Amino acid sequence: MAVSKSTNTYNRQNWEDSDFPILCQTCLGDNPYIRMTKEKYGKECKICCRPFTVFRWCPGARMRFKKTEICQTCSKLKNVCQTCLLDLEYGLPIQVRDAALKIQDDLPRNEVNKEYYIQNLDSQMSKFDATQPSNMALKSKGASDLLVRLARTAPYYKRNRPHVCSFWVKGECRRGEECPYRHEKPTDPDDPLADQNIRDRYYGVNDPVAEKLMRRAAAMPALPPPEDRTVTTLYIGNLPENITEEELRGHFYQYGEIRSLTLVPRAQCAFVQYTTRSASEHAAEKTFNRLVIGGKRLTIKWGKSQGRQGPNDKSETLPALEPVPGLPGTLPPPPPAFLHPFPPQMPPPPNRPNDFFNLHHYAGPAWGAWGGVAPPIPPPPALHYPSQDPARLGAHAHASAPQT
């Protein structure tokens, strides 16, 4: 084991030995059968410079090997992952979390003060729960709206991809598809994200990732209420598949009295209607880009006004389109006989539903051919059945016929 000269001031009793690392879900990977190598006192912590147990593993297929960078004492002090140094609860940089919760960083930067501070902190941490952060400011502070809007709801495994192959950039890589590194164009060296420092990320200063997230939070869209005061319905989208109406009602009843809740499982959406406009505005303000159910961030929108959903509204909003050249023009209007089959001076035809000829003569276009006089109605045809045909019955039919 190679250690620096600064570790000579430590007693071996202060060196850290652990059985399992403190990692976030992204760094741990999606493989449930992960294998790790453990090296006792393998390297120095990049924050406190004392030896600690180093863990190394592969988070998944086609991923790069990762290892722990800081000791568990420094990890519990900031409640961060030992590898990526991001917050374990929100998955955000320390600078963003401290700015949202208004936490002042009072950690010592001097080597002597840092050693004394870490020694006292180890003795205090042995008396408390090891699964909780040792910083009392993190325990007392609650969730912030900024943290809820920026927090990741699912692991981001893309961060575990291999690095860019430097030989491929030079055009000298001969491995081809067997190369474990990425054959992609590297990022711009002038990009601030290409220059990241572990110490700056841990202390929350000059972190380019945190500055990018803060700019994203400032540019996030808002959800203004509609001008129509009668709209009290909210559209809820991106719902989980197995969510029930009772669970959804349990998340929205706290903002006001609900008049109706309609769940559409096929479209994975729902409509929540409140009794008052103030309750719907309060629910939209508290849930827009903040509500997470089943690992999914729900989409919150205002419902449409009922008075503006007719065809008149669509004709007003749609722009007038130019006619297509080469198509025939509009058809001429029909003659008056087709528009008014019944002259106004004549009474309507009698109600004879069984008379086919009545419907034909009165509804036809040639109504005015008789000068306003109703045409004669022919008698209905006589009923004839094949079984009563005289030629078929013969003499027996004449004999059985009644004598008159």
C-alpha positions in Angstrom: 0.0 0.0 0.0 1.3 3.4 -1.0 0.3 6.3 1.2 1.4 9.9 1.4 3.4 11.6 4.1 0.3 13.2 5.6 -0.9 9.8 6.8 2.1 9.4 9.1 0.5 11.8 11.5 -2.4 9.5 12.0 -2.5 6.5 14.2 -3.7 3.3 12.6 -6.6 3.3 14.9 -8.1 6.3 13.0 -7.9 4.5 9.6 -11.3 3.6 8.4 -12.3 0.0 7.8 -15.8 -0.8 6.5 -17.7 -3.8 5.2 -19.9 -2.1 2.5 -19.8 1.3 0.8 -22.3 4.1 0.9 -23.5 4.4 -2.7 -26.4 5.8 -4.6 -28.6 3.7 -6.9 -27.0 5.1 -10.1 -23.5 4.2 -9.0 -24.5 0.8 -7.7 -26.1 -0.2 -11.0 -29.1 -2.2 -12.0 -27.5 -5.6 -11.6 -28.8 -7.4 -8.5 -25.9 -9.9 -8.5 -23.1 -7.4 -8.4 -19.6 -8.5 -7.3 -17.2 -6.1 -5.6 -13.5 -6.3 -4.7 -12.5 -5.0 -1.3 -9.1 -3.6 -0.6 -8.5 -2.7 3.1 -6.7 0.7 3.4 -6.3 0.8 -0.3 -6.1 4.5 -0.9 -6.4 7.9 0.8 -9.6 9.8 1.1 -9.5 12.7 -1.3 -11.0 15.0 1.3 -9.4 14.1 4.7 -6.4 12.3 3.3 -6.6 9.3 5.6 -6.5 5.6 4.4 -9.9 3.9 4.0 -11.3 0.7 2.5 -11.7 0.9 -1.3 -14.4 -1.0 -3.1 -14.3 -1.6 -6.9 -17.1 -3.0 -9.0 -18.8 -3.0 -12.5 -22.3 -1.5 -12.3 -23.5 -3.4 -15.4 -22.8 -4.6 -18.9 -21.0 -2.2 -21.2 -20.2 0.0 -18.2 -16.9 1.1 -16.8 -15.5 -0.1 -13.4 -16.1 2.3 -10.6 -14.6 2.7 -7.1 -15.1 4.7 -4.0 -13.3 8.0 -3.8 -13.9 9.3 -0.3 -14.2 7.7 3.1 -17.5 7.0 4.9 -16.9 9.6 7.5 -16.8 12.4 4.9 -19.7 10.8 3.1 -21.9 10.8 6.2 -20.9 14.3 7.0 -22.4 15.6 3.8 -24.9 12.7 3.1 -23.4 12.1 -0.3 -22.3 9.0 -2.3 -18.7 7.8 -1.9 -18.2 7.7 -5.7 -20.2 10.5 -7.4 -20.4 12.8 -4.4 -24.1 13.6 -5.1 -26.7 13.9 -2.5 -28.2 10.5 -1.6 -31.8 11.8 -1.2 -32.2 14.1 -4.2 -29.3 13.1 -6.5 -28.2 16.7 -6.8 -24.8 18.4 -6.2 -24.0 19.7 -2.8 -23.9 23.3 -4.0 -27.5 23.1 -5.2 -28.8 21.4 -2.0 -27.0 23.8 0.3 -28.3 26.8 -1.7 -31.9 25.5 -1.6 -31.8 24.7 2.1 -29.6 27.7 3.0 -27.0 25.6 4.8 -23.7 27.3 5.6 -20.6 25.1 5.1 -18.4 25.4 8.2 -16.0 22.5 7.5 -12.3 23.4 8.2 -10.0 23.6 5.1 -6.7 23.6 7.0 -4.9 20.3 7.2 -4.4 20.4 11.0 -7.9 21.6 11.8 -9.3 19.1 9.4 -7.5 16.2 11.2 -8.7 17.3 14.6 -12.3 17.8 13.3 -12.4 14.4 11.8 -11.1 12.7 14.9 -13.7 14.3 17.1 -16.4 13.5 14.5 -15.6 9.8 14.5 -16.0 9.6 18.3 -19.4 11.3 18.0 -20.7 9.2 15.1 -20.1 6.0 17.1 -23.0 7.1 19.5 -25.6 7.7 16.7 -27.3 5.8 14.0 -24.8 5.0 11.2 -27.5 5.1 8.5 -28.3 8.8 9.2 -26.2 11.8 8.2 -24.1 13.3 11.0 -24.7 16.9 10.0 -27.5 18.2 12.2 -28.4 20.9 9.6 -29.4 18.2 7.2 -31.6 16.5 9.8 -33.5 19.7 10.8 -34.1 21.0 7.3 -37.1 19.9 5.3 -37.7 19.5 1.6 -37.5 22.6 -0.6 -39.5 23.4 -3.7 -36.3 23.8 -5.7 -35.0 20.4 -4.7 -38.3 18.7 -5.5 -38.4 20.2 -9.0 -34.8 19.3 -9.8 -34.5 16.0 -8.0 -34.2 12.8 -10.1 -37.0 10.3 -9.8 -35.1 7.4 -11.4 -31.5 6.3 -11.6 -29.4 7.8 -14.4 -27.3 4.8 -15.6 -26.0 6.7 -18.6 -23.5 8.3 -16.2 -21.8 4.9 -15.8 -20.8 4.6 -19.5 -17.1 4.1 -20.4 -14.9 7.0 -21.2 -14.1 8.1 -24.7 -11.3 6.1 -26.4 -8.3 8.4 -26.8 -6.8 6.1 -29.5 -10.0 6.3 -31.5 -9.9 10.1 -31.4 -6.3 9.9 -32.8 -7.4 7.3 -35.4 -5.2 4.6 -34.0 -7.6 2.2 -32.2 -7.3 -1.3 -33.6 -9.7 -3.1 -31.3 -12.8 -2.3 -33.2 -16.0 -3.5 -31.6 -14.0 -5.2 -28.8 -12.8 -1.9 -27.5 -14.3 -1.4 -24.0 -14.2 2.4 -24.5 -16.6 4.6 -26.4 -15.9 5.5 -30.0 -17.6 8.9 -29.9 -16.6 12.4 -30.5 -15.3 14.0 -27.3 -16.9 17.0 -25.7 -15.5 20.5 -26.3 -12.5 21.1 -24.0 -13.7 24.7 -23.4 -17.0 23.3 -22.0 -17.1 24.0 -18.2 -18.5 20.5 -17.6 -15.2 19.0 -18.9 -13.3 20.5 -15.9 -14.7 19.1 -12.7 -13.0 18.8 -9.3 -13.8 16.4 -6.5 -12.9 18.9 -3.8 -15.0 21.7 -5.3 -18.0 19.4 -5.6 -17.6 18.2 -2.1 -17.3 21.7 -0.6 -20.0 23.1 -2.9 -18.0 25.8 -4.7 -17.3 26.4 -8.4 -19.2 23.3 -9.4 -20.2 23.6 -13.1 -22.9 20.9 -12.8 -24.5 22.8 -10.0 -24.4 26.1 -11.9 -26.1 24.3 -14.9 -28.9 23.0 -12.7 -29.4 26.4 -11.1 -29.8 28.0 -14.6 -32.2 25.3 -15.5 -34.3 25.9 -12.4 -34.5 29.6 -13.3 -35.7 28.9 -16.8 -38.3 26.4 -15.7 -41.8 27.2 -17.0 -44.7 28.1 -14.7 -48.3 27.1 -14.9 -50.5 30.3 -15.0 -54.2 29.9 -14.3 -56.6 30.4 -17.2 -58.6 33.6 -17.5 -61.9 31.8 -17.3 -62.7 31.7 -13.6 -65.1 28.8 -14.1 -62.3 26.3 -14.9 -61.6 24.3 -11.7 -60.3 21.1 -13.4 -56.7 19.8 -13.5 -55.4 17.3 -16.0 -53.0 14.7 -14.4 -50.8 12.9 -16.9 -48.0 10.3 -16.9 -49.7 8.2 -14.2 -48.3 4.9 -13.1 -50.0 1.8 -14.5 -51.3 0.3 -11.2 -52.5 3.5 -9.6 -56.0 3.5 -8.2 -58.6 6.2 -7.8 -58.2 6.1 -4.0 -54.5 6.7 -4.1 -54.9 9.6 -6.5 -57.6 11.1 -4.4 -55.4 10.8 -1.3 -52.7 13.0 -3.0 -55.1 15.8 -4.1 -57.7 16.0 -1.3 -55.3 17.9 0.9 -55.5 21.0 -1.4 -59.3 21.4 -1.2 -62.7 19.7 -1.6 -62.9 17.5 -4.7 -66.1 17.6 -6.7 -65.2 14.7 -9.1 -62.2 12.6 -10.1 -62.2 10.7 -13.4 -59.4 8.2 -14.0 -58.6 7.0 -17.5 -56.3 4.0 -17.2 -55.8 3.5 -21.0 -54.5 7.0 -21.5 -52.7 7.0 -18.1 -54.3 10.3 -17.1 -57.0 11.6 -14.8 -59.1 14.7 -14.4 -59.6 16.3 -10.9 -62.3 18.9 -10.5 -62.4 21.0 -7.3 -65.4 22.8 -5.9 -63.7 26.2 -5.8 -61.2 28.0 -8.0 -58.9 28.8 -5.1 -58.5 25.1 -4.3 -57.6 24.3 -7.9 -55.1 27.1 -8.0 -53.5 25.9 -4.8 -53.3 22.4 -6.1 -51.7 23.5 -9.4 -49.1 25.6 -7.6 -48.1 22.8 -5.2 -48.0 19.9 -7.6 -46.7 21.4 -10.9 -43.3 19.8 -11.5 -43.2 18.6 -7.9 -45.5 15.6 -7.5 -43.9 12.2 -7.9 -45.9 9.0 -7.5 -44.5 5.5 -8.2 -41.2 6.9 -9.4 -42.9 9.0 -12.1 -43.1 12.8 -12.1 -46.7 13.6 -12.9 -47.7 16.1 -15.6 -50.1 18.8 -14.3 -52.1 21.0 -16.7 -55.3 23.1 -16.5 -58.4 21.8 -18.1 -60.1 23.5 -21.0 -63.1 25.8 -20.7 -66.4 24.2 -21.5 -67.6 27.3 -23.3 -64.7 27.3 -25.7 -64.8 23.7 -27.0 -67.5 24.2 -29.6 -67.0 24.4 -33.4 -67.3 28.2 -33.4 -64.2 28.5 -31.3 -62.2 26.3 -33.6 -63.2 28.3 -36.7 -62.1 31.5 -35.0 -58.8 30.2 -33.9 -57.8 28.3 -37.1 -56.3 30.6 -39.8 -58.0 30.9 -43.2 -56.3 28.6 -45.7 -55.7 29.5 -49.4 -57.6 27.5 -52.0 -55.7 24.7 -53.7 -55.1 25.4 -57.5 -56.6 22.9 -59.9 -59.6 21.8 -57.9 -63.2 22.5 -59.1 -65.1 25.3 -57.6 -68.0 25.2 -55.3 -71.3 23.6 -56.6 -74.3 25.8 -57.5 -77.2 25.8 -55.1 -80.0 23.3 -55.8 -83.3 24.5 -57.5 -86.2 25.7 -55.4 -88.1 22.6 -56.1 -85.5 20.6 -54.2 -85.4 23.1 -51.3 -89.2 23.3 -50.9 -90.8 20.0 -52.1 -94.1 21.0 -50.6 -95.6 24.3 -51.9 -96.7 26.7 -49.1 -100.3 27.0 -50.6 -100.9 23.2 -50.5 -101.7 21.2 -47.4 -99.2 18.4 -46.5 -99.9 14.9 -47.8 -102.1 12.7 -45.7 -100.5 10.3 -43.3 -100.6 7.0 -45.2 -97.4 5.1 -44.2 -98.5 1.9 -46.1 -99.0 3.7 -49.4 -95.8 3.6 -51.4 -97.2 5.7 -54.2 -98.3 8.4 -51.8 -94.7 9.0 -50.7 -93.5 8.9 -54.3 -95.9 11.5 -55.7 -95.8 13.9 -52.8 -92.1 13.9 -52.2 -91.0 14.0 -55.8 -89.5 17.0 -57.5 -92.3 17.2 -60.0 -94.9 18.4 -57.5 -95.6 21.6 -59.4 -96.3 19.8 -62.7 -100.0 19.4 -61.9 -100.5 23.1 -61.2 -101.0 22.6 -57.5 -103.6 19.8 -57.9 -102.8 16.5 -56.2 -102.3 13.7 -58.7 -104.7 10.7 -58.7 -103.6 7.9 -56.4 -103.8 4.5 -58.1 -105.4 1.6 -56.1 -103.1 -0.7 -54.4 -102.2 -3.9 -56.2 -104.3 -7.0 -55.5 -102.6 -9.6 -53.3 -101.6 -12.8 -55.1 -100.2 -16.0 -53.6 -98.8 -18.8 -55.7 -100.8 -21.4 -53.8 -104.0 -19.8 -54.9 -103.2 -19.7 -58.7 -106.3 -21.2 -60.6 -104.1 -22.7 -63.3 -102.2 -24.5 -60.7 -105.2 -25.7 -58.8 -107.1 -27.0 -61.9 -110.7 -28.4 -61.8 -110.5 -29.0 -58.1 -110.3 -25.2 -57.6 -113.5 -24.7 -59.7 -115.3 -27.4 -57.8 -114.5 -26.1 -54.5 -115.3 -22.5 -55.4 -118.6 -21.3 -53.8 -121.6 -20.9 -56.1 -122.9 -17.4 -56.4 
